[in-house]
Amino acid sequence: GEVAAAGNSSVPSDADDLANLSNTVHVACLPAHSTEQMLIDLFTPCGPISYVRVIDQATHCFSFVEFMDAGGAQAALALNGIRVGDQNLKISSTLNQPHVKPYVKRDRNLLRKLSQISSRILSRPSHSRSPTPSP
């Protein structure tokens, strides 16, 4: 009973989490203002990509690229040191990275701006709040 339940493959396990991590690479030393599209163009030859996140900070720019499978990540690791713009990229496995998809740390200023824009759009007199447009 219990042993079979513990071995149930539909329940996510630590091994599944590690498998997802092994599909992801951390890309450091990106040129400033790099875009998701730039990374997609660069890494698509390695394999199908399921997720890209660029973190562009004042002093440095880096990214996480998640592939559909570990083969894509392995191919991407082989590009370590490739020159993009005036930078040599440092591509490493995320198995040693603490946060792959850092959704927890949200940019409060950005969220505030998005909230203000949303409320401005919703408060426009011409905006129809009903789900179906009136004839």
Summary of the structure (lengths in Angstrom):
residues: 135
radius of gyration: 20.4
end to end distance: 60.6
largest distance: 61.4
contacts: 313
relative contact order: 0.16
helix: 38%
strand: 22%
